[in-house]
Amino acid sequence: MLQTIHDLGFRSEHAYNAALISVGVSAGSWVISRFAGDESKPQADRWGIFVGHWAPTFFGLGLALSQLEKRGKR
């Protein structure tokens, strides 16, 4: 599966960038929820937590792709 993802052009840098973006979106969602009305505040908080859980997955994928890329350069 990892080789297929790599063959499709997805590189470790893309995964790292996606992880950083998900951290930013999570933090942004949380900040925005502080100013939202009372009805949407819990939903915005849950969205921030949900998106925040993507970061470790993308970082792990980035590490795995990095190892694959290093093996390919030898």
C-alpha atoms as a printed R data frame, in Angstrom:
   type eleno elety resid chain resno       x      y      z
1  ATOM     1    CA   MET     A     1   0.000  0.000  0.000
2  ATOM     2    CA   LEU     A     2   2.819  2.390  0.865
3  ATOM     3    CA   GLN     A     3   4.517  1.722 -2.455
4  ATOM     4    CA   THR     A     4   1.250  2.458 -4.276
5  ATOM     5    CA   ILE     A     5   0.890  5.783 -2.462
6  ATOM     6    CA   HIS     A     6   4.478  6.628 -3.386
7  ATOM     7    CA   ASP     A     7   3.931  5.596 -7.000
8  ATOM     8    CA   LEU     A     8   0.950  7.957 -7.168
9  ATOM     9    CA   GLY     A     9   3.323 10.827 -6.408
10 ATOM    10    CA   PHE     A    10   2.615 11.328 -2.713
11 ATOM    11    CA   ARG     A    11   5.958 12.059 -1.009
12 ATOM    12    CA   SER     A    12   7.028 12.404  2.619
13 ATOM    13    CA   GLU     A    13   7.066 16.198  2.302
14 ATOM    14    CA   HIS     A    14   3.414 16.136  1.277
15 ATOM    15    CA   ALA     A    15   2.500 14.085  4.353
16 ATOM    16    CA   TYR     A    16   4.467 16.407  6.662
17 ATOM    17    CA   ASN     A    17   2.771 19.451  5.131
18 ATOM    18    CA   ALA     A    18  -0.644 17.822  5.511
19 ATOM    19    CA   ALA     A    19   0.125 17.170  9.195
20 ATOM    20    CA   LEU     A    20   1.130 20.772  9.792
21 ATOM    21    CA   ILE     A    21  -1.958 22.011  7.968
22 ATOM    22    CA   SER     A    22  -4.187 19.763 10.077
23 ATOM    23    CA   VAL     A    23  -2.630 21.191 13.257
24 ATOM    24    CA   GLY     A    24  -3.299 24.704 11.936
25 ATOM    25    CA   VAL     A    25  -6.887 23.896 10.954
26 ATOM    26    CA   SER     A    26  -7.469 22.301 14.346
27 ATOM    27    CA   ALA     A    27  -6.112 25.326 16.206
28 ATOM    28    CA   GLY     A    28  -8.009 27.691 13.923
29 ATOM    29    CA   SER     A    29 -11.248 25.811 14.478
30 ATOM    30    CA   TRP     A    30 -10.767 25.988 18.222
31 ATOM    31    CA   VAL     A    31 -10.020 29.730 18.146
32 ATOM    32    CA   ILE     A    32 -13.029 30.409 15.933
33 ATOM    33    CA   SER     A    33 -15.248 28.355 18.249
34 ATOM    34    CA   ARG     A    34 -14.354 30.697 21.114
35 ATOM    35    CA   PHE     A    35 -16.132 33.506 19.250
36 ATOM    36    CA   ALA     A    36 -19.042 31.445 17.907
37 ATOM    37    CA   GLY     A    37 -22.543 31.466 19.252
38 ATOM    38    CA   ASP     A    38 -23.435 29.075 22.045
39 ATOM    39    CA   GLU     A    39 -25.177 26.636 19.690
40 ATOM    40    CA   SER     A    40 -22.227 26.015 17.357
41 ATOM    41    CA   LYS     A    41 -19.425 26.143 19.933
42 ATOM    42    CA   PRO     A    42 -19.493 22.426 20.881
43 ATOM    43    CA   GLN     A    43 -19.611 21.402 17.218
44 ATOM    44    CA   ALA     A    44 -16.612 23.605 16.374
45 ATOM    45    CA   ASP     A    45 -14.677 22.179 19.334
46 ATOM    46    CA   ARG     A    46 -15.401 18.608 18.202
47 ATOM    47    CA   TRP     A    47 -14.371 19.477 14.640
48 ATOM    48    CA   GLY     A    48 -11.070 20.859 15.941
49 ATOM    49    CA   ILE     A    49 -10.399 17.696 17.920
50 ATOM    50    CA   PHE     A    50 -11.338 15.499 14.953
51 ATOM    51    CA   VAL     A    51  -9.016 17.327 12.555
52 ATOM    52    CA   GLY     A    52  -6.282 17.383 15.217
53 ATOM    53    CA   HIS     A    53  -6.256 13.591 15.236
54 ATOM    54    CA   TRP     A    54  -5.184 13.558 11.585
55 ATOM    55    CA   ALA     A    55  -1.747 15.028 12.364
56 ATOM    56    CA   PRO     A    56  -0.178 11.904 13.945
57 ATOM    57    CA   THR     A    57  -1.422  9.806 11.040
58 ATOM    58    CA   PHE     A    58   0.129 12.130  8.481
59 ATOM    59    CA   PHE     A    59   3.397 12.363 10.446
60 ATOM    60    CA   GLY     A    60   3.562  8.557 10.617
61 ATOM    61    CA   LEU     A    61   2.845  8.280  6.911
62 ATOM    62    CA   GLY     A    62   5.558 10.854  6.258
63 ATOM    63    CA   LEU     A    63   8.076  8.824  8.258
64 ATOM    64    CA   ALA     A    64   7.160  5.626  6.420
65 ATOM    65    CA   LEU     A    65   7.423  7.344  3.038
66 ATOM    66    CA   SER     A    66  10.749  8.868  4.056
67 ATOM    67    CA   GLN     A    67  12.138  5.407  4.815
68 ATOM    68    CA   LEU     A    68  10.830  4.136  1.475
69 ATOM    69    CA   GLU     A    69  12.456  7.069 -0.333
70 ATOM    70    CA   LYS     A    70  15.799  6.423  1.402
71 ATOM    71    CA   ARG     A    71  15.736  2.755  0.405
72 ATOM    72    CA   GLY     A    72  15.045  3.734 -3.200
73 ATOM    73    CA   LYS     A    73  18.090  6.024 -3.374
74 ATOM    74    CA   ARG     A    74  20.576  3.294 -2.438
